[in-house]
């Protein structure tokens, strides 16, 4: 079975802090994704990556950056955390190069509930 | 721009009942349609994926159908159980390879 592991289930940080959310997958998947989930807004794509050192902006990249130095690890970075970034963050991965051609199911981690005070 | 809608937002049924969850999408140019389950405070579990060339997929008591021409997908759950209680999300993969999610249907199965 695919295992997508997010480093923290719950995280509390202060405004202005630099925050790192880590995600690791164990199935040698090319594609990795970061979403946030908010009541009434559903899941929204922040960034994705279809190869090491490659990244593409999703629908709401503002205030975030990402890093993919190794195939199995995809990090989401909040450069200067703000209260409107309080949310549930979900990482996912899938097989097959570019997402548009891979056409494989995305597998999700358990999520990190981040609170910015 | 692709929009995915799920109706109803919430559904409560007695145990043992068969039920159907609905998902509609505005742009038929999709690669696939995926159904997920989400338990409270948890991540998403992939249930079924229907490729654009397929009409349906089955896994145990679950059956998902896809009608691209009408922009609809349904998830059929047979003989529902209290353990099926969760939020069910559908998502369409658009031509750019992104998943577009519906808001979900919160299902409660009463013993």
Interface residues (C-beta under 8 A of the other chain):
Chain A: X4 X6 X33 X40 X42 X43 X45 X48 X58 X59 X90 X92 X98 X99 X100 X101 X102 X103 X104 X105 X106 X107 X108 X109 X110 X111 X113
Chain B: X31 X32 X34 X36 X41 X42 X43 X44 X45 X46 X49 X51 X89 X91 X93 X95 X96 X97 X98 X99 X101 X102 X103 X104
